[in-house]
Amino acid sequence: MTAEIVFVRHGETAGESRIRLNGRTDVPLSDLGRDQMRRVGSALAAHRFDRVLTSPMLRARQSTSLMTTTAPEIIDGFTEQGGRYA
């Protein structure tokens, strides 16, 4: 049996996301970011996911809900801390 792992980064966030990192600041997706995640969802529509894992950050949860109907598991350790992930 082979497992396939698909990593997707959240879409663009509201504000000046092109010039700064949000880190642990809990910001939502921008209109463009929501559109990006809908397009990712369309590209992945043929895939069936057994599990979907996401960060508790709003932008990550919004991204997940826009690209899949699979209920995500929120993993607290999937948050950035000082440039590293917990």
C-alpha positions as CSV (number, residue, x, y, z in Angstrom):
1,M,0.0,0.0,0.0
2,T,1.3,3.4,-1.0
3,A,0.5,6.6,0.8
4,E,0.4,10.0,-0.9
5,I,0.9,13.2,1.0
6,V,-0.2,16.5,-0.5
7,F,1.0,19.7,1.2
8,V,-0.8,22.9,0.4
9,R,0.1,26.3,1.9
10,H,-2.7,28.7,2.8
11,G,-3.8,31.4,0.3
12,E,-2.8,35.0,0.3
13,T,-3.8,36.8,3.5
14,A,-5.5,40.1,4.1
15,G,-3.2,43.2,4.5
16,E,0.3,43.5,3.4
17,S,1.1,39.8,3.1
18,R,3.4,40.3,0.1
19,I,5.8,42.3,2.2
20,R,5.7,40.6,5.6
21,L,5.2,37.3,7.3
22,N,2.2,36.9,9.5
23,G,3.7,34.2,11.8
24,R,1.4,33.7,14.7
25,T,-0.8,36.7,13.9
26,D,-4.2,35.2,13.2
27,V,-5.2,37.0,10.0
28,P,-7.9,35.9,7.5
29,L,-7.5,35.2,3.8
30,S,-7.9,38.0,1.3
31,D,-10.4,37.8,-1.6
32,L,-7.5,36.7,-3.8
33,G,-6.5,34.0,-1.2
34,R,-10.0,32.6,-1.1
35,D,-10.0,32.5,-4.9
36,Q,-6.6,30.7,-4.8
37,M,-7.9,28.1,-2.5
38,R,-11.0,27.5,-4.6
39,R,-8.7,26.9,-7.6
40,V,-6.5,24.5,-5.6
41,G,-9.7,22.7,-4.6
42,S,-10.7,22.4,-8.3
43,A,-7.3,21.0,-9.1
44,L,-7.5,18.4,-6.3
45,A,-11.2,17.5,-6.9
46,A,-10.3,14.1,-8.3
47,H,-8.4,13.1,-5.2
48,R,-10.0,11.3,-2.3
49,F,-8.4,12.3,1.0
50,D,-8.5,9.9,4.0
51,R,-7.3,12.6,6.3
52,V,-6.9,16.4,6.1
53,L,-4.7,18.1,8.7
54,T,-4.6,21.8,9.3
55,S,-3.1,24.5,11.6
56,P,-5.5,26.2,14.0
57,M,-4.7,29.5,12.4
58,L,-7.7,31.2,10.7
59,R,-6.1,31.5,7.3
60,A,-5.2,27.7,7.3
61,R,-8.7,26.7,8.4
62,Q,-10.3,29.0,5.8
63,S,-8.0,27.5,3.1
64,T,-8.9,24.0,4.1
65,S,-12.7,24.6,4.0
66,L,-12.4,26.2,0.6
67,M,-10.5,23.4,-1.0
68,T,-12.1,20.2,0.4
69,T,-15.2,19.0,2.0
70,T,-13.3,16.5,4.2
71,A,-13.5,17.6,7.8
72,P,-10.0,18.6,8.9
73,E,-8.2,17.6,12.0
74,I,-6.8,20.7,13.7
75,I,-3.2,20.1,14.9
76,D,-2.0,22.7,17.4
77,G,1.6,21.9,16.6
78,F,1.2,23.2,13.1
79,T,1.9,26.8,14.1
80,E,4.9,28.9,13.4
81,Q,7.0,29.9,16.3
82,G,9.9,32.3,15.7
83,G,10.4,31.1,12.1
84,R,10.2,27.4,13.0
85,Y,7.2,25.1,13.3
86,A,6.3,23.7,16.7
